[in-house]
C-alpha cells in the first residue's frame, strides 16, 4: 500500500468514527436531507483537526518585511485567543451510511420473502456479437470466421495460410441477457395530513423515512417507494407533495388503508415483492367504527401481503393518540405489525429501531 493510500484510509476511519459518534444528532435534526446527492451524502463534520502548517516566531525586525518605526499602527482591533470552529464537509456513500446505521442501531439484516425474475445483463461475457468495441474483439472467433470465409470462397491456400479478416469477420464478446432472481421491495408511506398534523410532525416523518429508506436500500437490489396522503379521503402523491402538502380537513384512516391495498394488488404482488407499509398519524380518527374497519383490514388483508406494517404515532398538540391504543388492544404480539410512539425528534432513533429491529 502506498503512503497516500494509507493516509486516505486512516482519514476515512476518522470520518467514520466521527459520523458514528454524532449519528443521533444527524438523524434527529435532519441536517443531511438538504445535502442528498445521487449516490452520496455530504456530511458536515465540525471540529475535525486536519494536517496544517504551523509557523514559528518571526525574529525579523520591522513591520512585515519592510522597514518600520516603533509605534507604527499595524492593524485595527485586537487579536483573540480562542480557537475557531472549523467545519469540513465529506461525502459518504449511501452504502457506508447504511452500514453505520445498522451497526449503531444493531439492526439485523432483512430476510427477503418475495423474489421476482428480471431480464438483465450479468455474469461474464458469455455471448458473441457482430459489433462491439475493439477492446472486446474475440480473436479466436474472428480468425475462425475469416477461415470459413476464405475456404468457402476458394481463396484459402494451405501452403501459404495467410488470413486477413475483413470487417464482416470480426466477432466481439458481449453480455448475454439472462434471468436473474432479485429481491425487490415496495415501501409504501402513508401520512395523515388532516388539520391536526403540523409542519413539525411532518418534519419528523421526513427524517425518519429518509433513514429507513437508507437501510432498506442496502438490503434490496430493487426498491420502489410510493406515497399516500389522507385526511377524510386518500390520494397517491409524489415525494415532494407528500412532505409539503398543507394540512386541512378531518381524518378517515381507512381511506388510506383501502387505497394501499388496491395499489399492492394491482402492481406489487407479494409473491414477487417484499412489501413494507409505514403509516404516520397523530392518532385521531373520525369514529370508532372507522377504527374497527382499519383493524379488520390489517388483520384480514395486510397480514397476508406485507413483510411489515409499521404505525408511527407522532405527538401533536391537537391529536388524541387514541388510534395506537386501539391497535395495540385489538392486534398484539404480531411479528408483522409494529406500533411506535414518536413524541419528539429525539425519539426518531428509537422508533427506527422499533420498526426495523425485527429483520423482516
C-alpha positions, 0 to 999 in steps of 0.5 A: 500500500502506498503512503497516500493510500494509507493516509486516505484510509486512516482519514476515512476511519476518522470520518467514520468514527466521527459520523458514528459518534454524532449519528443521533444528532444527524438523524434527529435534526435532519441536517443531511436531507438538504445535502442528498446527492445521487449516490452520496451524502455530504456530511458536515463534520465540525471540529475535525483537526486536519494536517496544517502548517504551523509557523514559528516566531518571526525574529525579523525586525520591522513591520512585515518585511519592510522597514518600520518605526516603533509605534507604527499602527499595524492593524485595527482591533485586537487579536483573540485567543480562542480557537475557531470552529472549523467545519469540513464537509465529506461525502459518504456513500449511501452504502457506508451510511447504511452500514453505520446505521445498522451497526449503531442501531444493531439492526439485523439484516432483512430476510427477503420473502418475495423474489421476482425474475428480471431480464438483465445483463450479468455474469461474464461475457458469455455471448458473441456479437457482430459489433462491439468495441475493439477492446472486446474483439474475440480473436479466436472467433474472428480468425475462425470466421475469416477461415470459413470465409476464405475456404468457402470462397476458394481463396484459402491456400494451405501452403501459404495460410495467410488470413486477413479478416475483413470487417464482416469477420470480426466477432466481439464478446458481449453480455448475454441477457439472462434471468436473474432472481432479485429481491425487490421491495415496495415501501409504501408511506402513508401520512395523515395530513388532516388539520391536526398534523403540523409542519413539525410532525411532518418534519419528523416523518421526513427524517425518519423515512429518509433513514429507513429508506437508507437501510432498506436500500442496502438490503434490496437490489430493487426498491420502489417507494410510493406515497399516500396522503389522507385526511377524510379521503386518500390520494397517491402523491409524489415525494415532494407533495407528500412532505409539503402538502398543507394540512386541512380537513378531518381524518378517515384512516381507512381511506388510506388503508383501502387505497394501499391495498388496491395499489399492492394488488394491482402492481406489487404482488407479494409473491414477487415483492417484499412489501413494507407499509409505514403509516404516520398519524397523530392518532385521531380518527373520525369514529370508532367504527372507522377504527374497527374497519382499519383493524379488520383490514390489517388483520384480514388483508395486510397480514397476508401481503406485507413483510411489515406494517409499521404505525408511527404515532407522532405527538401533536398538540391537537391529536388524541393518540387514541388510534395506537391504543386501539391497535395495540388492544385489538392486534398484539404480539404480531411479528408483522405489525409494529406500533411506535410512539414518536413524541419528539425528534429525539425519539426518531432513533428509537422508533427506527429501531422499533420498526426495523429491529425485527429483520423482516 
